[in-house]
Amino acid sequence: MLRSVKVIENYSCQAFDGDIGHVEDIYFDDEDWVIRYLIVNTGTWLAHKVLISPMAIGEPIWQEQVLSILLRRDQVESCPNIDTAKPVSRQQEMKTLGHYGYPHYWGDTGLWGATTLPGAHATNHPAKQGAQAEGKNAKAGQRHEEDMHLRSCNQVMSYHVHATDGDIGHVHGMLMDDETWAIRYLVVNTSNWWPGQKVLIAPQWIKSINWVDEKIYIDLSRQELRDAPHYDADDYPNRGQEADIFKHHERRPYWAQPTENDIDTEASYQ
């Protein structure tokens, strides 16, 4: 199911043995467009912020705005101290994931390493997996230590979005898949161009991002977006409505896996 990334902010985070704080921001991977960490403000308990991976999150209690964290408070308390005000390096990620006993998510075919769901890693108790995971992560970290691909969702919210023929508005929000934690759409407010409307942009349609100038360039025209199915901000689209959006733009849906018969026709989705 699709959910707004904004709604997760301020959610309470409950470990096995008590509260650890609330979500203050979210980091996503700008290569795969997947949420990699929650930035949890621990308040007066630790007096600093910590990174919590979706691999450590159980079934959220959406109605009560609570995230179940499959960790103990002492595990969170002893995690590596990271300055979330600065870019997080791959080496710092290695230390954090290794501390909790989770494998690295990069270097494999799935969104979460060898799997598509972050929760698959939570079935292994961190205390049993720690040494093995840390060793694997250290080896991979040698090749990716300086890679910086984590971005703050809060910072991207104000970025301006440009179509092939002009500005269309700014990022107003993001919609995520609550099973894979993948960001499926940017919600773009078109108020300066098309008053009273919002449109959905899939990350696959982005040509480039200028992180310095805070601008996103997409491979769609203004008219394509004006003629596309409208987005109702009060109701997340279901799979049928999503299919209509991709069909309108003549793009392959993210849930459709290419087959051998698709190789010669892939250009029709570009």
C-alpha beads as a LAMMPS data file, in Angstrom:
LAMMPS data file: protein, C-alpha beads

270 atoms
269 bonds

1 atom types
1 bond types

-500.0 500.0 xlo xhi
-500.0 500.0 ylo yhi
-500.0 500.0 zlo zhi

Masses

1 110.0

Atoms # bond

1 1 1 0.000 0.000 0.000
2 1 1 1.126 3.534 -0.734
3 1 1 1.558 5.966 2.132
4 1 1 2.805 9.514 2.445
5 1 1 6.346 9.807 3.746
6 1 1 5.241 12.900 5.630
7 1 1 2.908 10.925 7.874
8 1 1 5.816 8.954 9.357
9 1 1 7.452 12.059 10.760
10 1 1 6.802 12.414 14.475
11 1 1 5.801 8.741 14.757
12 1 1 6.750 7.246 18.097
13 1 1 9.437 4.535 18.005
14 1 1 8.930 1.715 20.494
15 1 1 11.716 -0.799 21.155
16 1 1 11.110 -4.171 22.840
17 1 1 11.570 -2.606 26.271
18 1 1 10.374 0.944 25.892
19 1 1 10.230 4.195 23.972
20 1 1 13.367 5.405 22.158
21 1 1 12.084 8.640 20.623
22 1 1 10.275 9.914 17.558
23 1 1 11.001 10.177 13.834
24 1 1 12.413 13.569 12.879
25 1 1 13.563 13.002 9.307
26 1 1 14.053 10.242 6.753
27 1 1 17.067 9.390 4.588
28 1 1 16.546 7.830 1.178
29 1 1 18.991 6.361 -1.308
30 1 1 19.124 8.613 -4.388
31 1 1 20.192 5.709 -6.638
32 1 1 17.413 3.214 -5.885
33 1 1 14.939 5.649 -4.295
34 1 1 14.434 3.530 -1.211
35 1 1 14.126 4.790 2.360
36 1 1 17.247 3.552 4.145
37 1 1 17.057 5.144 7.586
38 1 1 14.780 6.944 9.963
39 1 1 16.417 9.785 11.882
40 1 1 15.134 9.264 15.400
41 1 1 15.297 12.077 17.925
42 1 1 15.888 10.384 21.281
43 1 1 15.065 13.489 23.309
44 1 1 16.581 13.636 26.779
45 1 1 17.188 9.886 26.881
46 1 1 20.376 9.934 24.751
47 1 1 20.443 13.632 23.820
48 1 1 21.457 12.806 20.253
49 1 1 19.866 11.405 17.116
50 1 1 20.244 7.831 15.877
51 1 1 19.792 6.024 12.579
52 1 1 17.225 3.225 12.493
53 1 1 16.998 1.043 9.389
54 1 1 13.647 -0.295 8.117
55 1 1 15.303 -3.700 8.570
56 1 1 14.755 -3.137 12.302
57 1 1 11.095 -2.148 11.989
58 1 1 8.274 -4.583 12.669
59 1 1 4.627 -4.141 11.726
60 1 1 3.794 -0.426 12.099
61 1 1 0.677 0.532 14.046
62 1 1 -0.478 3.131 11.535
63 1 1 -3.613 4.260 13.345
64 1 1 -1.691 4.918 16.552
65 1 1 1.322 6.428 14.720
66 1 1 3.710 3.958 16.314
67 1 1 6.660 2.108 14.761
68 1 1 7.689 -1.127 16.442
69 1 1 11.488 -1.284 16.578
70 1 1 12.804 -4.855 16.839
71 1 1 15.691 -3.841 19.071
72 1 1 16.367 -3.307 22.755
73 1 1 17.052 0.117 24.207
74 1 1 20.602 -0.882 25.165
75 1 1 21.328 -1.815 21.536
76 1 1 20.219 1.635 20.415
77 1 1 22.106 3.310 23.251
78 1 1 25.401 1.666 22.271
79 1 1 25.078 2.278 18.529
80 1 1 27.803 4.311 16.768
81 1 1 27.329 8.048 17.237
82 1 1 26.685 9.727 13.876
83 1 1 26.283 13.423 13.193
84 1 1 23.066 13.442 11.161
85 1 1 23.641 17.106 10.284
86 1 1 26.456 15.990 7.972
87 1 1 26.485 13.555 5.020
88 1 1 26.568 9.919 6.124
89 1 1 29.376 7.970 4.461
90 1 1 29.204 4.347 3.428
91 1 1 31.766 3.526 6.108
92 1 1 29.516 5.038 8.773
93 1 1 26.630 2.990 7.432
94 1 1 28.794 -0.124 7.718
95 1 1 29.419 0.558 11.384
96 1 1 25.738 1.145 12.115
97 1 1 24.476 -1.913 10.234
98 1 1 27.258 -4.051 11.675
99 1 1 26.397 -2.934 15.200
100 1 1 22.817 -4.114 14.817
101 1 1 23.851 -7.260 12.954
102 1 1 22.172 -6.401 9.667
103 1 1 23.760 -7.043 6.255
104 1 1 24.485 -4.238 3.810
105 1 1 21.742 -3.479 1.283
106 1 1 24.022 -2.663 -1.675
107 1 1 25.867 -4.952 -4.078
108 1 1 22.992 -7.352 -4.827
109 1 1 19.913 -7.511 -7.044
110 1 1 17.215 -6.815 -4.453
111 1 1 16.181 -3.510 -2.936
112 1 1 17.491 -4.854 0.369
113 1 1 20.482 -6.903 -0.707
114 1 1 19.281 -10.356 -1.675
115 1 1 15.644 -9.554 -0.793
116 1 1 12.991 -7.014 -1.759
117 1 1 11.594 -6.599 1.767
118 1 1 13.577 -5.094 4.657
119 1 1 11.668 -7.176 7.204
120 1 1 13.243 -10.372 5.881
121 1 1 16.434 -9.490 7.761
122 1 1 14.627 -8.936 11.053
123 1 1 13.821 -12.665 11.337
124 1 1 17.456 -13.265 12.278
125 1 1 18.261 -12.129 15.792
126 1 1 20.906 -9.349 15.633
127 1 1 22.971 -10.872 18.425
128 1 1 23.483 -14.042 16.385
129 1 1 24.141 -12.315 13.085
130 1 1 26.343 -9.415 14.175
131 1 1 29.860 -10.760 13.639
132 1 1 29.055 -12.373 10.303
133 1 1 27.207 -9.335 8.952
134 1 1 29.907 -6.928 10.150
135 1 1 32.580 -8.948 8.361
136 1 1 30.662 -8.947 5.084
137 1 1 29.913 -5.252 5.410
138 1 1 33.557 -4.383 6.057
139 1 1 34.629 -6.140 2.877
140 1 1 32.033 -4.326 0.786
141 1 1 32.810 -1.035 2.506
142 1 1 36.346 -1.065 1.132
143 1 1 34.909 -0.560 -2.338
144 1 1 32.233 1.990 -1.435
145 1 1 33.574 3.882 1.546
146 1 1 33.281 7.320 -0.003
147 1 1 29.923 6.813 -1.753
148 1 1 27.385 9.418 -0.610
149 1 1 23.890 8.570 -1.771
150 1 1 21.716 9.343 1.235
151 1 1 19.428 12.359 1.028
152 1 1 17.078 13.979 3.505
153 1 1 13.408 13.818 2.555
154 1 1 12.814 17.105 4.356
155 1 1 15.429 18.899 2.259
156 1 1 14.066 17.601 -1.048
157 1 1 10.513 18.708 -0.254
158 1 1 11.152 22.239 -1.559
159 1 1 13.046 21.311 -4.736
160 1 1 11.729 22.824 -7.980
161 1 1 10.697 20.421 -10.733
162 1 1 11.247 21.138 -14.424
163 1 1 9.570 19.382 -17.361
164 1 1 11.175 19.268 -20.811
165 1 1 9.513 22.577 -21.666
166 1 1 9.438 24.506 -18.423
167 1 1 8.958 24.662 -14.679
168 1 1 5.941 22.771 -13.278
169 1 1 6.222 23.398 -9.538
170 1 1 7.950 22.059 -6.452
171 1 1 8.127 18.811 -4.501
172 1 1 5.284 18.737 -2.000
173 1 1 5.622 15.181 -0.731
174 1 1 6.546 11.581 -1.477
175 1 1 4.562 8.356 -1.605
176 1 1 6.228 5.172 -0.374
177 1 1 5.417 1.474 -0.588
178 1 1 4.863 0.452 3.037
179 1 1 6.210 -3.076 2.426
180 1 1 9.432 -2.417 0.506
181 1 1 9.933 1.173 1.767
182 1 1 10.626 2.213 -1.833
183 1 1 9.645 5.752 -2.835
184 1 1 7.220 5.279 -5.715
185 1 1 6.236 8.881 -6.471
186 1 1 7.116 12.486 -5.870
187 1 1 4.045 14.609 -5.245
188 1 1 4.538 17.870 -7.148
189 1 1 2.558 20.991 -6.322
190 1 1 1.901 22.862 -9.583
191 1 1 0.379 25.967 -7.972
192 1 1 2.574 28.468 -9.869
193 1 1 1.778 26.860 -13.229
194 1 1 -1.470 24.941 -12.859
195 1 1 -3.340 26.297 -9.797
196 1 1 -5.027 23.874 -7.456
197 1 1 -3.436 20.708 -8.825
198 1 1 -0.864 18.133 -7.797
199 1 1 0.755 15.525 -10.026
200 1 1 2.650 12.305 -9.386
201 1 1 6.145 11.799 -10.788
202 1 1 7.798 8.379 -10.598
203 1 1 11.550 8.478 -9.822
204 1 1 12.183 6.537 -13.049
205 1 1 11.063 9.597 -15.021
206 1 1 13.752 11.826 -13.547
207 1 1 16.546 12.705 -15.986
208 1 1 18.812 14.456 -13.523
209 1 1 18.938 16.292 -10.210
210 1 1 21.019 19.345 -9.434
211 1 1 21.544 18.943 -5.705
212 1 1 23.340 22.296 -5.415
213 1 1 20.637 24.337 -7.164
214 1 1 17.844 22.143 -5.725
215 1 1 16.263 21.391 -9.100
216 1 1 14.811 18.167 -10.499
217 1 1 14.548 17.615 -14.252
218 1 1 12.043 15.092 -15.591
219 1 1 11.571 13.468 -18.981
220 1 1 7.959 14.608 -19.457
221 1 1 6.329 17.644 -21.041
222 1 1 3.959 20.030 -19.352
223 1 1 1.099 18.888 -21.582
224 1 1 1.700 15.240 -20.726
225 1 1 1.340 16.101 -17.071
226 1 1 -1.716 18.304 -17.599
227 1 1 -3.466 15.458 -19.443
228 1 1 -2.436 12.778 -16.938
229 1 1 -4.852 11.341 -14.342
230 1 1 -5.265 13.808 -11.494
231 1 1 -3.881 13.075 -8.040
232 1 1 -6.287 13.321 -5.140
233 1 1 -4.210 14.352 -2.130
234 1 1 -6.847 12.892 0.220
235 1 1 -6.746 9.409 -1.294
236 1 1 -3.700 7.337 -2.206
237 1 1 -3.980 5.726 -5.658
238 1 1 -4.760 2.010 -5.852
239 1 1 -2.995 -0.325 -8.284
240 1 1 -5.588 0.257 -11.013
241 1 1 -5.184 4.018 -10.762
242 1 1 -1.413 3.632 -10.795
243 1 1 -1.684 1.528 -13.958
244 1 1 -3.652 4.330 -15.626
245 1 1 -0.870 6.804 -14.808
246 1 1 1.858 4.621 -16.314
247 1 1 -0.310 3.807 -19.327
248 1 1 -0.885 7.510 -19.978
249 1 1 2.847 8.204 -19.957
250 1 1 3.588 5.010 -21.938
251 1 1 6.056 3.801 -19.308
252 1 1 6.571 0.392 -17.799
253 1 1 5.017 0.114 -14.303
254 1 1 7.539 -0.485 -11.542
255 1 1 5.778 -3.730 -10.592
256 1 1 6.019 -5.181 -14.144
257 1 1 9.057 -7.384 -14.640
258 1 1 10.583 -7.375 -18.154
259 1 1 10.574 -10.664 -20.067
260 1 1 12.499 -11.887 -23.120
261 1 1 9.627 -10.720 -25.327
262 1 1 9.990 -7.210 -23.924
263 1 1 13.591 -6.716 -25.061
264 1 1 12.716 -5.510 -28.562
265 1 1 9.846 -3.349 -27.356
266 1 1 11.483 -1.764 -24.326
267 1 1 11.932 1.482 -26.261
268 1 1 8.160 1.965 -26.175
269 1 1 8.461 2.626 -22.441
270 1 1 11.268 5.170 -22.788

Bonds

1 1 1 2
2 1 2 3
3 1 3 4
4 1 4 5
5 1 5 6
6 1 6 7
7 1 7 8
8 1 8 9
9 1 9 10
10 1 10 11
11 1 11 12
12 1 12 13
13 1 13 14
14 1 14 15
15 1 15 16
16 1 16 17
17 1 17 18
18 1 18 19
19 1 19 20
20 1 20 21
21 1 21 22
22 1 22 23
23 1 23 24
24 1 24 25
25 1 25 26
26 1 26 27
27 1 27 28
28 1 28 29
29 1 29 30
30 1 30 31
31 1 31 32
32 1 32 33
33 1 33 34
34 1 34 35
35 1 35 36
36 1 36 37
37 1 37 38
38 1 38 39
39 1 39 40
40 1 40 41
41 1 41 42
42 1 42 43
43 1 43 44
44 1 44 45
45 1 45 46
46 1 46 47
47 1 47 48
48 1 48 49
49 1 49 50
50 1 50 51
51 1 51 52
52 1 52 53
53 1 53 54
54 1 54 55
55 1 55 56
56 1 56 57
57 1 57 58
58 1 58 59
59 1 59 60
60 1 60 61
61 1 61 62
62 1 62 63
63 1 63 64
64 1 64 65
65 1 65 66
66 1 66 67
67 1 67 68
68 1 68 69
69 1 69 70
70 1 70 71
71 1 71 72
72 1 72 73
73 1 73 74
74 1 74 75
75 1 75 76
76 1 76 77
77 1 77 78
78 1 78 79
79 1 79 80
80 1 80 81
81 1 81 82
82 1 82 83
83 1 83 84
84 1 84 85
85 1 85 86
86 1 86 87
87 1 87 88
88 1 88 89
89 1 89 90
90 1 90 91
91 1 91 92
92 1 92 93
93 1 93 94
94 1 94 95
95 1 95 96
96 1 96 97
97 1 97 98
98 1 98 99
99 1 99 100
100 1 100 101
101 1 101 102
102 1 102 103
103 1 103 104
104 1 104 105
105 1 105 106
106 1 106 107
107 1 107 108
108 1 108 109
109 1 109 110
110 1 110 111
111 1 111 112
112 1 112 113
113 1 113 114
114 1 114 115
115 1 115 116
116 1 116 117
117 1 117 118
118 1 118 119
119 1 119 120
120 1 120 121
121 1 121 122
122 1 122 123
123 1 123 124
124 1 124 125
125 1 125 126
126 1 126 127
127 1 127 128
128 1 128 129
129 1 129 130
130 1 130 131
131 1 131 132
132 1 132 133
133 1 133 134
134 1 134 135
135 1 135 136
136 1 136 137
137 1 137 138
138 1 138 139
139 1 139 140
140 1 140 141
141 1 141 142
142 1 142 143
143 1 143 144
144 1 144 145
145 1 145 146
146 1 146 147
147 1 147 148
148 1 148 149
149 1 149 150
150 1 150 151
151 1 151 152
152 1 152 153
153 1 153 154
154 1 154 155
155 1 155 156
156 1 156 157
157 1 157 158
158 1 158 159
159 1 159 160
160 1 160 161
161 1 161 162
162 1 162 163
163 1 163 164
164 1 164 165
165 1 165 166
166 1 166 167
167 1 167 168
168 1 168 169
169 1 169 170
170 1 170 171
171 1 171 172
172 1 172 173
173 1 173 174
174 1 174 175
175 1 175 176
176 1 176 177
177 1 177 178
178 1 178 179
179 1 179 180
180 1 180 181
181 1 181 182
182 1 182 183
183 1 183 184
184 1 184 185
185 1 185 186
186 1 186 187
187 1 187 188
188 1 188 189
189 1 189 190
190 1 190 191
191 1 191 192
192 1 192 193
193 1 193 194
194 1 194 195
195 1 195 196
196 1 196 197
197 1 197 198
198 1 198 199
199 1 199 200
200 1 200 201
201 1 201 202
202 1 202 203
203 1 203 204
204 1 204 205
205 1 205 206
206 1 206 207
207 1 207 208
208 1 208 209
209 1 209 210
210 1 210 211
211 1 211 212
212 1 212 213
213 1 213 214
214 1 214 215
215 1 215 216
216 1 216 217
217 1 217 218
218 1 218 219
219 1 219 220
220 1 220 221
221 1 221 222
222 1 222 223
223 1 223 224
224 1 224 225
225 1 225 226
226 1 226 227
227 1 227 228
228 1 228 229
229 1 229 230
230 1 230 231
231 1 231 232
232 1 232 233
233 1 233 234
234 1 234 235
235 1 235 236
236 1 236 237
237 1 237 238
238 1 238 239
239 1 239 240
240 1 240 241
241 1 241 242
242 1 242 243
243 1 243 244
244 1 244 245
245 1 245 246
246 1 246 247
247 1 247 248
248 1 248 249
249 1 249 250
250 1 250 251
251 1 251 252
252 1 252 253
253 1 253 254
254 1 254 255
255 1 255 256
256 1 256 257
257 1 257 258
258 1 258 259
259 1 259 260
260 1 260 261
261 1 261 262
262 1 262 263
263 1 263 264
264 1 264 265
265 1 265 266
266 1 266 267
267 1 267 268
268 1 268 269
269 1 269 270
